[in-house]
């Protein structure tokens, strides 16, 4: 070995010995600090995340799960159990083949497809629907329930999938007028006694001649026969009368829909168990995507003969 080589080896050995001595000294220093902190009651040195897991394992405790891996406390949903009723066309009814059908049935299936879950749809009498939901015998009720303060005391609701607007119907041969309080001043308007539509007319169409009728049948017949100029009623039921034989094709909608929630409610929605935020999120997201894609409008158009909005 040359002198130069011997010098390099010696230097390397010195460095290695220095490293070993330094590491031992550092370990002793950390141990002393930890012992001192323990007896002094001060904080122990902060450990890295990996050291904390190891320390927990040495103590027999399960290591803490990362925040983004925390288990969902809600069970994975594979099916939504819907309840509906069977005597409210076009929302839900038995067709000529005995199959349960209608807007609510089609919409329930569309929600399930969008959410990627199976659909179980059963029918019960109207009075039993929300009671069955509260007893846990179903996950959701889709039967044309209006969102009301009273109902919200016992169930939650999805976002509305349909509203029930007030609409004006008029004879087809009537003079064209804008449907405003000013334009309809002194005009004869039929409305059903005790309805939200009567209250709305009396609040906003005070200059009109409001004629109160005991039933929708009498008001509609008065319109068809020309005894009154306009009728103001629920847009959904009016759309079926306009398209049916009883109207004798006399009349049509005029003006746009009136949607003031104070009078006509917050819409029709899916009833859900109180406090089930996870299920509400699933249903609301499905309804949002169906609305954005145009699929919801397609389903409504399939079951309603006239546009109600």
Backbone torsions as a table, in degrees:
resi	resn	phi	psi	omega
1	UNK	NA	136.7	178.2
2	UNK	-77.3	166.7	178.3
3	UNK	-64.4	-34.6	-179.8
4	UNK	-66.9	-40.5	178.9
5	UNK	-64.9	-45.0	178.5
6	UNK	-58.1	-36.8	-179.1
7	UNK	-67.4	-39.3	179.6
8	UNK	-66.8	-44.1	179.3
9	UNK	-62.1	-43.2	179.5
10	UNK	-62.4	-41.1	-180.0
11	UNK	-65.1	-43.0	178.9
12	UNK	-61.7	-42.7	178.5
13	UNK	-62.5	-37.3	178.8
14	UNK	-65.1	-41.1	179.1
15	UNK	-63.3	-43.4	-179.6
16	UNK	-62.9	-43.2	178.3
17	UNK	-63.0	-37.8	179.5
18	UNK	-64.1	-40.3	178.8
19	UNK	-62.2	-44.8	-178.9
20	UNK	-63.3	-43.5	179.6
21	UNK	-63.8	-42.0	-177.9
22	UNK	-65.2	-42.3	179.9
23	UNK	-64.0	-42.5	177.7
24	UNK	-62.7	-41.5	-179.6
25	UNK	-64.5	-40.9	179.6
26	UNK	-64.4	-42.2	179.3
27	UNK	-61.9	-43.5	178.9
28	UNK	-63.6	-38.9	-179.3
29	UNK	-64.8	-45.2	178.9
30	UNK	-62.8	-41.0	178.7
31	UNK	-62.4	-42.3	-179.9
32	UNK	-64.0	-41.6	178.8
33	UNK	-62.5	-42.5	-179.9
34	UNK	-63.7	-44.1	179.5
35	UNK	-63.8	-40.9	179.7
36	UNK	-63.3	-42.7	178.8
37	UNK	-64.2	-37.3	-179.2
38	UNK	-62.9	-46.5	-177.8
39	UNK	-74.9	-26.9	-179.6
40	UNK	-83.1	-10.2	-179.7
41	UNK	82.1	8.9	-179.1
42	UNK	-85.1	178.4	-178.3
43	UNK	-73.8	144.6	174.7
44	UNK	-77.3	159.2	178.1
45	UNK	-57.4	144.9	179.5
46	UNK	-72.0	133.4	179.4
47	UNK	-100.6	150.6	174.3
48	UNK	-69.5	166.5	-177.2
49	UNK	-58.8	-40.7	179.9
50	UNK	-64.8	-39.1	178.7
51	UNK	-66.6	-34.6	179.6
52	UNK	-65.5	-40.5	178.4
53	UNK	-64.8	-41.8	179.8
54	UNK	-65.3	-41.5	178.6
55	UNK	-61.9	-40.6	178.8
56	UNK	-64.4	-39.6	179.6
57	UNK	-64.9	-40.2	179.2
58	UNK	-63.5	-29.3	-179.8
59	UNK	-86.9	-1.7	178.7
60	UNK	87.9	6.6	-179.7
61	UNK	-97.3	150.0	177.8
62	UNK	-73.1	136.1	178.4
63	UNK	-62.9	147.2	-178.2
64	UNK	-67.3	137.9	178.9
65	UNK	-78.1	143.6	175.2
66	UNK	-58.5	153.0	-175.4
67	UNK	-58.7	-36.8	-177.0
68	UNK	-82.6	0.6	178.6
69	UNK	-115.7	11.8	179.8
70	UNK	-63.8	136.9	-177.5
71	UNK	-69.5	138.3	175.8
72	UNK	-71.4	130.8	-178.6
73	UNK	-78.7	-3.1	176.6
74	UNK	-96.0	137.5	178.4
75	UNK	-66.8	150.2	176.8
76	UNK	-65.4	124.0	-176.7
77	UNK	-88.3	128.2	179.2
78	UNK	-116.0	-10.7	179.8
79	UNK	-151.5	146.3	171.3
80	UNK	-114.5	121.9	-179.8
81	UNK	-92.1	105.9	179.4
82	UNK	-94.2	144.9	167.8
83	UNK	-117.4	145.2	174.7
84	UNK	-147.0	-177.6	172.8
85	UNK	-119.3	177.8	-166.9
86	UNK	-125.4	17.0	-175.4
87	UNK	-136.8	47.4	-178.9
88	UNK	-144.6	66.2	178.6
89	UNK	-67.6	145.3	5.5
90	UNK	-93.4	13.7	-177.0
91	UNK	-74.9	-49.3	180.0
92	UNK	-157.1	126.9	-177.4
93	UNK	-167.1	164.2	174.8
94	UNK	-89.6	130.1	178.3
95	UNK	-82.0	-174.9	-176.1
96	UNK	-64.9	-17.6	177.5
97	UNK	-95.4	5.6	179.6
98	UNK	79.4	15.6	179.7
99	UNK	-95.3	135.4	176.9
100	UNK	-70.2	124.7	-175.3
101	UNK	-145.4	-177.0	179.8
102	UNK	124.0	172.9	-179.3
103	UNK	-57.5	-45.8	-177.3
104	UNK	-64.1	-34.9	179.9
105	UNK	-69.0	-46.4	178.8
106	UNK	-62.6	-39.3	-178.8
107	UNK	-68.8	-40.6	177.7
108	UNK	-58.9	-43.6	179.5
109	UNK	-66.0	-38.3	178.6
110	UNK	-65.3	-38.6	177.0
111	UNK	-61.8	-44.7	-179.4
112	UNK	-63.7	-43.0	179.4
113	UNK	-61.8	-45.7	-179.3
114	UNK	-63.7	-39.5	-178.6
115	UNK	-80.0	-8.8	179.0
116	UNK	71.6	35.8	179.4
117	UNK	-127.7	163.8	175.2
118	UNK	-76.9	157.8	-177.1
119	UNK	-119.2	129.5	174.8
120	UNK	-123.5	112.0	-175.5
121	UNK	-117.7	121.5	178.3
122	UNK	-127.0	157.8	180.0
123	UNK	-114.2	146.8	176.1
124	UNK	-144.5	163.7	174.9
125	UNK	-59.8	148.2	-175.8
126	UNK	-51.7	-45.0	-175.2
127	UNK	-65.9	-16.9	-177.7
128	UNK	-96.6	-9.9	-169.0
129	UNK	-63.5	-56.6	-176.8
130	UNK	-70.1	-30.3	175.9
131	UNK	-64.5	-42.0	178.3
132	UNK	-64.7	-37.5	177.9
133	UNK	-63.1	-44.8	-179.2
134	UNK	-67.5	-27.0	177.5
135	UNK	-82.1	-2.3	179.2
136	UNK	81.6	16.9	-179.3
137	UNK	-85.9	-2.4	177.1
138	UNK	-154.0	161.7	177.1
139	UNK	-94.5	-25.7	-175.3
140	UNK	-158.0	152.8	175.3
141	UNK	-121.6	124.9	178.7
142	UNK	-127.5	92.8	-172.1
143	UNK	-145.1	19.0	178.8
144	UNK	88.7	26.0	179.6
145	UNK	-75.1	134.2	175.5
146	UNK	-81.9	144.3	175.0
147	UNK	-77.4	112.9	179.9
148	UNK	-132.3	158.0	178.6
149	UNK	-61.0	-37.5	-180.0
150	UNK	-64.8	-46.1	-179.3
151	UNK	-65.6	-34.2	-177.3
152	UNK	-67.5	-12.1	176.1
153	UNK	-72.0	-23.3	-175.9
154	UNK	-120.9	-18.7	179.2
155	UNK	-138.4	163.7	170.2
156	UNK	-101.3	166.0	178.2
157	UNK	-130.3	150.4	170.0
158	UNK	-71.6	177.3	168.5
159	UNK	-62.9	146.9	-178.2
160	UNK	-61.7	142.8	174.6
161	UNK	-108.5	-6.4	178.1
162	UNK	-157.2	141.6	174.9
163	UNK	-110.7	160.1	-177.8
164	UNK	-116.1	81.8	-173.5
165	UNK	-75.7	155.3	167.0
166	UNK	-80.5	139.0	179.5
167	UNK	-135.5	149.8	173.7
168	UNK	-96.8	132.5	171.6
169	UNK	-111.7	146.5	-176.3
170	UNK	-147.5	157.3	176.8
171	UNK	-65.6	143.8	-177.2
172	UNK	-59.9	-32.7	-177.0
173	UNK	-89.5	7.7	-178.0
174	UNK	-73.8	155.0	177.2
175	UNK	-59.4	138.8	179.6
176	UNK	-73.7	123.2	177.1
177	UNK	-135.9	149.4	169.5
178	UNK	-69.8	141.0	-178.7
179	UNK	-87.2	81.8	178.2
180	UNK	-135.5	159.2	178.1
181	UNK	-55.8	-38.1	-179.6
182	UNK	-68.6	-44.4	-178.2
183	UNK	-69.0	-28.9	-177.9
184	UNK	-97.9	13.9	176.9
185	UNK	-62.4	134.4	-178.8
186	UNK	71.7	-1.6	176.9
187	UNK	-77.5	146.9	-179.9
188	UNK	-85.7	119.1	-178.0
189	UNK	-121.6	122.3	177.6
190	UNK	-87.5	143.7	178.9
191	UNK	-151.6	157.5	-177.3
192	UNK	-86.4	134.1	-178.3
193	UNK	-59.6	134.1	175.3
194	UNK	78.5	4.1	-177.3
195	UNK	-87.9	163.9	174.2
196	UNK	-63.6	-28.0	-179.8
197	UNK	-69.3	-36.2	174.6
198	UNK	-63.1	-45.0	-179.7
199	UNK	-62.3	-38.7	-179.4
200	UNK	-66.2	-45.8	179.2
201	UNK	-60.3	-43.6	-177.3
202	UNK	-68.8	-20.7	178.2
203	UNK	-87.0	-36.0	-170.6
204	UNK	-119.7	-18.3	-179.2
205	UNK	-118.8	51.1	-173.6
206	UNK	-66.9	-24.2	-179.7
207	UNK	-82.0	-6.6	179.3
208	UNK	-84.9	161.3	175.7
209	UNK	-91.1	95.3	-175.0
210	UNK	-84.0	121.1	179.9
211	UNK	-110.8	114.8	-175.5
212	UNK	-88.0	130.3	179.9
213	UNK	-115.2	151.4	-178.3
214	UNK	-72.9	-19.5	-177.8
215	UNK	-152.9	163.4	177.8
216	UNK	-66.9	-32.8	-179.8
217	UNK	-61.1	-46.0	-178.2
218	UNK	-68.4	-37.0	179.3
219	UNK	-67.0	-41.0	-179.3
220	UNK	-69.1	-37.2	177.5
221	UNK	-66.7	-36.1	177.1
222	UNK	-63.7	-38.0	177.9
223	UNK	-69.5	-46.8	-178.0
224	UNK	-61.1	-35.1	-177.6
225	UNK	-88.2	-1.0	177.7
226	UNK	82.5	12.4	-179.3
227	UNK	-76.4	-21.4	175.8
228	UNK	-131.6	168.3	-175.9
229	UNK	-92.9	-37.8	-175.6
230	UNK	-139.8	160.4	169.0
231	UNK	-131.6	137.1	178.5
232	UNK	-117.6	121.0	-173.6
233	UNK	-156.7	-176.5	176.8
234	UNK	-63.6	127.6	-175.8
235	UNK	-64.7	-31.3	-178.6
236	UNK	-68.7	-51.5	-178.9
237	UNK	-67.4	-35.8	178.3
238	UNK	-63.4	-35.8	-178.4
239	UNK	-63.1	-35.0	178.8
240	UNK	-75.7	-34.4	176.1
241	UNK	-66.1	-43.2	-179.7
242	UNK	-60.4	-33.9	-177.5
243	UNK	-90.6	-6.5	-176.0
244	UNK	-94.2	177.2	-177.3
245	UNK	-74.5	-27.7	-177.1
246	UNK	-64.8	-26.7	179.9
247	UNK	-79.3	-15.9	-178.5
248	UNK	54.7	30.7	178.4
249	UNK	55.1	34.3	-175.1
250	UNK	-79.0	-28.9	-158.6
251	UNK	-135.9	173.0	-179.6
252	UNK	-153.8	166.4	173.2
253	UNK	-74.1	145.5	169.8
254	UNK	-133.1	144.2	-179.3
255	UNK	75.9	176.0	-177.6
256	UNK	-91.7	179.6	179.1
257	UNK	-75.9	149.1	174.8
258	UNK	-108.4	118.0	-169.0
259	UNK	-120.1	18.3	-178.6
260	UNK	-58.2	116.8	-174.8
261	UNK	-64.4	-27.0	-179.8
262	UNK	-60.6	-31.4	-178.1
263	UNK	-104.4	-39.7	-170.6
264	UNK	-111.0	10.5	173.6
265	UNK	83.2	176.4	-177.7
266	UNK	-97.4	11.9	174.9
267	UNK	103.7	179.6	179.1
268	UNK	-103.1	135.7	-174.5
269	UNK	-145.6	172.4	176.1
270	UNK	-83.1	126.5	176.7
271	UNK	-81.3	135.6	-174.9
272	UNK	-131.5	157.7	178.7
273	UNK	-60.5	144.2	-179.6
274	UNK	-62.5	126.2	173.9
275	UNK	85.5	1.0	179.1
276	UNK	-87.3	80.2	-175.3
277	UNK	-65.2	-33.9	-178.2
278	UNK	-65.4	-45.8	179.6
279	UNK	-65.6	-41.4	178.2
280	UNK	-59.4	-40.7	178.6
281	UNK	-62.8	-42.8	179.2
282	UNK	-60.6	-48.5	-177.0
283	UNK	-68.7	-42.9	-178.9
284	UNK	-63.3	-41.3	179.4
285	UNK	-65.7	-39.6	178.2
286	UNK	-63.6	-45.0	178.8
287	UNK	-62.5	-39.0	179.0
288	UNK	-63.0	-44.2	179.9
289	UNK	-68.0	-37.7	177.7
290	UNK	-65.1	-36.5	179.0
291	UNK	-69.4	-45.6	-177.9
292	UNK	-65.7	-34.5	-178.8
293	UNK	-79.0	-12.3	-176.6
294	UNK	88.5	-2.9	-178.2
295	UNK	-65.6	-37.5	-179.7
296	UNK	-64.0	-45.0	177.4
297	UNK	-61.5	-36.3	178.7
298	UNK	-63.5	-42.8	179.7
299	UNK	-66.2	-43.1	178.6
300	UNK	-62.7	-43.7	-179.8
301	UNK	-63.9	-29.0	179.3
302	UNK	-67.4	-30.6	-172.8
303	UNK	-106.9	-9.1	-179.5
304	UNK	-117.3	126.7	-175.3
305	UNK	-70.0	-26.7	178.4
306	UNK	-124.7	149.6	172.8
307	UNK	-65.9	126.0	-176.8
308	UNK	-89.9	-8.0	178.7
309	UNK	-109.4	NA	NA
